[in-house]
């Protein structure tokens, strides 16, 4: 089913931009409404035409009712799809309560607003981190219920709890679908997610060493396509893993060298040394108010099992992720074209035709 109004929470982030880019590429006759926080900078949305920006907060229930209701534009609730991307992504083990308030309580508010209004479909963007990790060598597939006590890290636990809220609502009659993206990589990032930060650090010459391990990464454009396919033809109450393939940090840096010709990664730091240094690195970066590339939790993630099976999404949604090399090449092109490299970046870059 297609919808006349798409309401997107968290649209100023990497995935939100991917969704807007794809919706505009489609040139479909739909209305797009973006919910941004009060006072939030929305300048990154300026390239997108004919979108409506409303101010709201997932922690403010009344603002959700206003944001999700399209009847003032002649669009009925059953013709509306809400794509709930908003969330706090944290690579720290602890936080001040923001992650739980936004990820769990905010999702509960979104569910209730959709239920009260009679919204046609809710698409919840969960995470593969919400899935119970299988032993190394095991394959992880969709679960009918998450197990928050069995996942590691505050982010994973809050996403698992929120996912269960959505699945419970679907069992009680709400039309709702869940997607579990793996690590998102690729162009169209107006901010600096961890994958983009890794690429930027390399391009600026500040990353010449690697740590062991890696993760399952997938292109933001493929995740966006998977989400829209899930909105249009996913089964209510169903979960879909949107993953790519495993790639090590060392392979990412080697691929970036192959694309740009800048510099090779010459040193692999043992994981035990990286973990010993992580607390001091986190403290240093907190003091200078910058985001560390590696923390204790992110290092744990790099060593965890990330063997995800996206065959259900391929079978039911037509999901087919592109090669990671293409994602990295397009990221380099995007960062360069948007002036994100500074004076030191890409002085020796090889010519490569890659576009977002």
C-alpha positions in Angstrom: 0.0 0.0 0.0 1.2 3.5 -0.7 0.4 6.5 1.6 -0.3 10.1 0.9 1.6 11.5 3.9 4.9 10.3 5.3 5.8 11.7 8.7 9.5 11.2 9.6 10.9 11.7 13.1 14.7 12.1 13.4 15.0 13.2 9.8 17.9 15.5 10.3 20.2 12.5 10.9 22.1 10.3 8.5 19.2 7.8 7.9 16.6 10.6 7.8 18.6 12.3 5.1 18.8 9.0 3.2 15.0 8.7 3.4 14.4 12.2 2.1 16.9 11.7 -0.7 15.2 8.5 -1.8 11.7 9.9 -1.5 12.7 12.9 -3.7 14.4 10.6 -6.2 11.2 8.7 -6.6 9.3 11.9 -7.4 6.2 10.2 -6.0 3.1 12.4 -5.4 3.3 12.2 -1.6 3.5 14.8 1.1 6.6 14.6 3.3 6.4 16.1 6.8 9.5 16.3 9.0 9.4 16.5 12.8 12.4 18.4 14.2 13.1 19.3 17.8 12.2 22.9 18.8 15.3 25.0 18.0 17.0 22.2 16.1 19.1 23.3 13.1 17.4 22.1 10.0 19.7 23.7 7.4 20.8 20.2 6.3 17.3 19.8 4.9 17.6 22.8 2.6 18.4 20.7 -0.6 15.1 18.9 -0.3 12.1 20.5 -2.0 8.5 20.6 -0.9 8.9 19.2 2.6 7.0 20.5 5.6 8.9 21.0 8.8 7.0 20.9 12.1 8.5 21.3 15.5 7.9 18.5 18.1 9.6 16.1 20.5 8.9 12.4 20.9 9.0 13.1 24.7 6.1 15.6 24.2 3.0 13.5 23.4 0.8 16.5 22.4 3.4 17.6 19.9 3.2 14.2 18.3 -0.6 14.4 17.8 -0.1 17.7 16.0 2.8 16.4 13.9 1.1 13.1 12.8 -2.4 14.6 12.0 -2.6 15.4 8.3 -6.3 16.2 8.2 -5.6 20.0 7.9 -4.1 19.1 4.5 -7.0 16.9 3.5 -5.2 13.7 4.4 -6.9 11.1 6.6 -5.0 9.2 9.3 -5.3 5.9 7.5 -3.5 7.5 4.5 -0.6 8.4 6.8 2.6 6.5 7.5 4.8 7.4 10.4 8.5 6.5 10.1 10.0 6.7 13.6 13.8 7.2 13.2 14.4 9.5 16.2 16.6 8.0 18.8 19.7 8.4 20.9 22.6 6.4 19.6 25.3 6.0 22.2 28.6 4.1 22.2 29.1 4.8 25.9 28.1 2.3 28.6 26.2 4.9 30.6 24.3 8.1 30.1 22.3 10.7 32.0 18.9 9.0 31.2 18.5 10.6 27.8 18.7 7.3 25.9 16.0 5.7 27.9 13.8 8.8 27.9 14.0 9.2 24.1 14.3 5.6 22.9 11.8 3.9 25.2 9.4 6.6 26.6 9.5 8.5 23.3 8.6 5.4 21.3 5.8 4.7 23.7 4.4 8.2 23.0 4.7 7.6 19.2 2.8 4.3 19.5 0.0 6.0 21.6 -0.3 8.9 19.2 -0.5 6.5 16.2 -3.2 4.4 18.0 -5.3 7.4 19.1 -5.2 9.0 15.6 -5.7 5.7 13.7 -2.5 6.1 11.7 -2.3 3.8 8.7 1.1 2.4 9.5 3.9 2.9 12.0 7.4 1.9 10.8 9.8 1.7 13.7 13.6 1.8 13.1 15.1 -0.5 15.7 18.6 -1.8 15.4 20.4 -5.2 15.1 21.8 -4.3 18.5 18.4 -5.1 19.9 18.7 -8.8 18.8 20.2 -11.4 21.1 23.7 -12.1 20.1 24.4 -15.6 18.9 27.7 -17.4 19.7 30.5 -16.8 17.3 29.8 -18.7 14.1 26.0 -18.5 14.7 23.6 -16.7 12.4 21.3 -14.1 13.8 17.8 -13.8 12.4 14.6 -11.9 13.3 13.0 -12.5 16.7 9.4 -12.4 17.7 10.4 -10.8 21.0 13.5 -9.0 22.1 15.4 -10.0 25.3 16.7 -6.7 26.8 18.5 -8.5 29.7 20.6 -10.5 27.2 22.0 -7.6 25.1 25.0 -5.6 26.0 25.0 -1.8 26.4 22.4 0.9 27.2 21.7 1.6 23.6 21.0 -2.0 22.8 18.8 -2.5 25.9 16.7 0.6 25.2 16.2 -0.4 21.6 15.2 -3.9 22.6 12.7 -2.5 25.1 11.2 -0.1 22.5 11.0 -2.8 19.9 8.9 -4.9 22.3 6.6 -2.0 22.8 6.0 -1.8 19.1 5.5 -5.5 18.7 3.1 -5.6 21.6 1.1 -2.7 20.0 1.0 -4.7 16.7 -0.4 -7.7 18.5 -3.1 -5.4 19.9 -4.2 -4.1 16.6 -1.8 -1.3 15.6 -0.5 -1.6 12.0 3.2 -1.6 12.8 6.4 -2.9 11.2 10.0 -3.1 12.6 13.3 -2.9 10.8 16.7 -3.7 12.3 19.4 -1.9 10.4 23.0 -3.0 10.8 25.8 -0.4 11.0 24.9 2.4 8.6 27.6 3.7 6.2 27.6 5.8 3.1 27.1 9.3 1.8 24.3 11.8 2.8 25.5 12.3 6.4 25.0 16.0 7.3 26.5 15.3 10.7 29.2 13.0 11.8 28.1 9.5 12.7 30.7 7.0 13.8 31.2 5.5 10.3 31.5 8.9 8.7 33.9 9.9 11.5 36.1 6.9 10.6 36.3 7.9 7.0 36.9 11.6 7.8 39.7 10.7 10.2 41.4 8.6 7.5 41.0 11.3 4.8 42.4 14.0 7.0 45.5 11.9 7.8 44.7 11.3 11.4 44.1 7.6 11.3 47.1 5.4 10.4 46.5 2.6 12.8 43.7 0.1 13.1 42.2 -2.1 15.8 41.2 -5.7 15.3 37.6 -6.6 14.5 34.9 -5.1 12.4 31.2 -5.0 12.0 28.3 -5.6 9.6 27.8 -2.4 7.6 25.1 -1.5 5.1 24.6 1.5 2.9 22.2 4.2 4.1 20.5 4.3 0.7 19.8 0.6 0.9 18.4 0.9 4.4 16.2 3.8 3.2 14.9 1.6 0.4 14.3 -1.2 2.8 12.3 1.1 5.1 10.1 2.4 2.3 9.5 -1.2 1.0 8.6 -2.2 4.5 6.1 0.7 4.8 4.5 -0.3 1.5 4.5 -4.1 1.6 5.9 -5.3 4.9 3.7 -7.5 7.1 2.2 -5.9 10.2 3.9 -7.2 13.4 6.9 -8.4 11.4 10.6 -7.6 11.9 13.1 -7.2 9.0 16.9 -7.2 9.3 18.5 -4.7 6.9 22.1 -5.8 7.0 25.1 -5.8 4.5 28.2 -7.8 5.1 31.0 -8.0 7.7 34.0 -5.8 7.0 37.0 -5.3 9.3 38.3 -1.9 10.3 41.6 -2.9 8.6 39.7 -3.7 5.4 37.8 -0.4 5.5 41.1 1.5 5.7 42.7 -0.7 3.0 39.7 0.0 0.7 39.9 3.8 1.4 43.6 3.6 0.4 42.7 1.8 -2.8 40.1 4.5 -3.5 42.1 7.5 -2.6 45.8 6.5 -2.7 46.4 8.5 0.5 48.2 6.3 3.0 48.2 2.7 4.2 47.4 1.5 7.6 50.7 0.3 8.9 49.9 -0.7 12.5 47.3 -3.0 14.0 46.9 -2.3 17.8 46.2 -5.4 19.8 42.6 -5.4 21.2 43.7 -5.7 24.8 45.8 -2.5 24.5 43.0 -0.7 22.8 40.6 -1.7 25.6 43.1 -0.5 28.2 43.4 2.8 26.6 39.7 3.3 25.9 38.7 4.8 29.3 41.5 7.4 29.1 40.5 8.2 25.6 36.9 8.7 26.6 37.9 11.0 29.4 40.2 13.0 27.2 37.5 13.5 24.5 34.9 14.4 27.1 37.1 17.1 28.4 37.7 18.6 24.9 34.0 18.1 24.1 34.6 15.9 21.1 33.4 12.4 20.2 35.9 9.6 20.5 36.3 7.2 17.6 36.6 4.2 19.9 35.2 3.6 23.3 35.0 0.5 25.5 31.6 -0.3 24.2 32.4 0.3 20.5 35.5 -2.0 20.9 33.2 -4.6 22.4 31.0 -4.3 19.4 33.9 -4.7 16.9 34.6 -8.0 18.5 31.0 -9.2 18.7 29.2 -11.5 16.3 27.7 -9.5 13.5 26.6 -12.4 11.3 23.1 -11.2 10.4 20.7 -12.9 8.0 18.7 -10.4 5.8 17.1 -13.1 3.7 13.6 -12.3 4.9 14.0 -8.7 3.8 15.4 -9.9 0.4 12.5 -12.3 0.0 9.6 -10.1 1.1 10.9 -6.6 0.4 13.3 -7.1 -2.5 16.2 -5.8 -0.3 19.6 -6.1 -2.0 22.5 -4.2 -0.4 25.2 -2.8 -2.6 29.0 -3.5 -2.3 30.7 -1.8 0.7 33.4 -0.4 -1.7 30.7 1.6 -3.6 29.5 3.0 -0.3 32.9 4.1 0.8 33.7 5.6 -2.6 30.5 7.5 -2.6 31.2 8.7 0.9 34.6 10.1 -0.1 33.0 11.9 -3.0 30.2 13.3 -0.9 32.5 14.6 1.9 34.7 16.2 -0.7 31.9 17.8 -2.6 30.4 19.2 0.6 33.7 20.8 1.8 34.1 18.5 4.8 37.8 17.6 4.4 39.5 20.9 5.1 42.9 21.9 3.5 44.7 18.7 4.3 42.2 16.1 2.9 42.6 14.2 -0.3 45.7 15.9 -1.7 46.7 12.7 -3.5 43.3 11.4 -4.2 43.0 9.1 -7.3 40.3 9.9 -9.8 37.2 7.8 -9.2 33.8 8.3 -10.6 31.4 7.8 -7.7 28.2 9.7 -6.9 25.5 9.5 -4.3 
